[in-house]
Amino acid sequence: MDSEPPPAIPPHSPLPPLSASTPEDEWGPIPEPTILDGKPDFESLQASDRAVKNVNQRIESLPKIEAKFNEIQNVLEENKGNVGARTIETLRWLQNQNEYLTESLHELRIKQGDKCELPLHTPVQHRGFCYFRTLKMNSWRNCSHLCDSLNATFLMTERNKSMIIMNLLAVNHTWIGLSYKKEKSKWMWEDGSLPSSDMSSLEPSLDISKCAYVMEHTTKTADCSQSFSCACVKKAL
């Protein structure tokens, strides 16, 4: 009796194409609201809100991608005895997608039930925390006080993918808790940790006090007395 033929390998077109960039890079920055007479313009606030919803929708779609990944992987296991060129091609594609899926699902999945309290400026929720920028401009030294007034804390660490989240938000200059410590001759985060190798391009500050800010996926430095937005983080509701 002929054995039942193995199931066909499903097409992999529904899955996102492999890209050299990370999912965070693909999303791009969130639009900056326009300030009119000291108040945010309603239409620009709506644009920012739509951009945040788009980011969250992409994150929420990741479990569906994982399910499709598992489906194709199971079919490949059942087709081991009948390996053809298409199967090999699909297997290679799956191997390339594996790292992308693992990083996306484990690092960007939103904790169910958590919410970011409004009205925060373009909040992004990640692992039980809300990341946002302040509408009010302030010097770097006053960012801690400003974030405190919003029941939040100044972003003072690079851990838990905090910088990835802030890069989504930073369209214009946004202070982060990283400054040059002259007494130690090194850049340091406010929690005492050192910046990663990705920030090795930050130059020493010998003449004036320098602090770090993010803008359009890059980290730059400026005089700490300048007035920028502040990066804040708070626990989700």
N, C-alpha and C positions, 0 to 999 in steps of 0.2 A: 504494500500500500504506500502510495506516495505521501510523504510528510507534508504537512501544511506549510505553505511558503511563508517566510518571515515577513513581518509587516514592513511596508515601505518606509523609507526614511522621509520624514516630513521636510518640506522646504524650509530653509532657514532665513528667508527674506523678512519675516515679521520682526526678527531681532534687529537691534540697532547695528549699523555697520561699524566695523572695527576702526578705531581712530587712534592716532598716535597721541592725541591730547586726552587729558582726563575729562570726566563728565563735568567737573567744575569749570574747566576752561571753555567747554562748549556752551555753557549757559550764558556766559557773558555778564557784564555788570548790570545793576538795576538802575533805572533812570532816576535822576536827581529832581526832586520837586522844586518848582520855581517859587521864590518868596516874593510876594507882592504886599507892600505896605505892612511889612512885619509878619505876614501870615502866609502859609503855604497856599499856592494856587490849587483850586479844587481839581482841575483837569490833570495837572501833573501828579497830584497825589493818587488819582485814579490809575494813572499809568504805572506808578510805582507799585501800587497794590496788585495790578494785573501781572507785573513781572514777578512779584513774590509768589503769587498763586501758581504761575507757570513753573517756577523752581520746585515748589512743593508737589505739583502734579507729576513732574518728572521723577521725583524721589519715590512717590507712591506707586509708580508704574514698575518699579524694580522687582517686586515679587512676581509679577507676570512674566518678566524676562527670565527670572530664575526657574519658573515652572516650565517654560519652553526649553530652557537649557537641559533640565532633567529629562524631559520627554525625548529629546533627540539623543541624549546620552544612553537612555534605556534601549532605544531602538538600535543603536550601534552595538550594544552588548548582544542583542538577539541576532544580529547580522554578522557575528564574528566569523562564521563558517562560509560566508559568501561576500568576502571583501572585494570590492571593485574600486575603480578609479574615483567614482563619485563618493563612495564611503570614505576613502582616504582623504579626499578633499574636505569633506565635511568634518572629519576627525581633526584635521589640522586647524580648521576654522574654529572648532570648539575649544581646542587647546589655547588658541590666541584669545578667545573671548573669556576664558576662565579667570584670568587675573582681573580683567575689567569688571566682571560680575562680582567677584569676591570683594574687591575694594568698594564697589558701589553699594552692595547690599549690607556690608558690615560697618561701613563708615558713614553712610548717609541715610540710613533708615530712620524714620521719625518714630519716636516712642508713642504708641497709641494712647489717645486720651489727653495728651498734653496740649496746652494752648498758649499762644503768646497774647498777653493782655494788650488791648488797644487803649489809647492811640500811641503806639510805638512807631518810629520812623522806619519803614521798610523792614520789618522784623523777619528773620529767618530762623526757623525752629530746627534744632538738631540735638538728639539724645537728651531730651528733657530740659534744654536751655534755649533761651531766646537771645539772638544776637541782633544788635541794631546800632544805628548811628544817631547821634543827637542832631536835632535841627539847629540848636543854638551853637554858635561858634565860641571857642574858648582856647586859652593857652594850654599847653600840655600839662603844666603844673596844676591847673584847675580842673582837669578832666575827672580826677577821682571824686572831687566834691560834686561835680555836675552829675556824674553817674549815680552817686549816692542819693542825690535829690530825686532820682527816678527809680529808687529802690533797686538799683543795679550796681554792678562793680565795673571799674575800668578794666578793659581787656589787658591782662598783664602776664600772659603766658602764651606759648606757641603750642601747648599740648592739646590733645583731643581734637586735632584738625581745626583749631580756632582760626588760624590764618586763612585756611581755605574758605571758611564761611565768610570772614570779613572781606575777602577779595570779591565775593559776590556783591557786597554792598557798597564798596568804596568806589564811587564814581568820581567824587571830588576828594580833596585832601581830608583824611581822617586819621587823627592821632591814635597810636597804639602804645601800650605800656612798655616801650623799649627806648632806652636812652644811653648815652655814652657816659660812663663813670670815670671821671678824670683820675680819681684817687686809685682806681684799679686798672686804668688804661685799657678798658675794654667795654664793649657794648653788652648790656645786661637787661633782662626783663625785670619787671618790678617784683616778681616772685623769686628772684635770685638766680634764675636759670640763664644759660647762655643761648644766644640765637643759633639756629641751625646753619648748616653749610650753605643753604640757599640764600642766606643773608650775609655771606662772607664779603660781599662787595661794599658793605657799609664802611666808610672811611673814618679814621679817628678824628676827634674834634679837639683841637689844641687851643683855639682862640676863644670861641664862644660855646655856650651850652647847646648841644645838638640832641634832638629827639627824632624818633622815627614815625613816619606816617605811611599809610597805604593809599594808593590811587591807581585805578585801572590795572589791577593785577601786579603791581610793582611796589616795592618798598623803597622809600626815599627818606632823606633827612632834611631838617630845617631847624632854624633857631626856635628853641622851645617856647619863646615868648609870642610867637605868631598865633593867630586865632584860626583854628580849624574845627571841624566836627570831632567828636570823641567816639571811640568804639566802646560800646557797653555790652554787658552780658548779664542776664538774670535768669532765675529758674522759671520754667514754664508753669502755668497754673495747673 
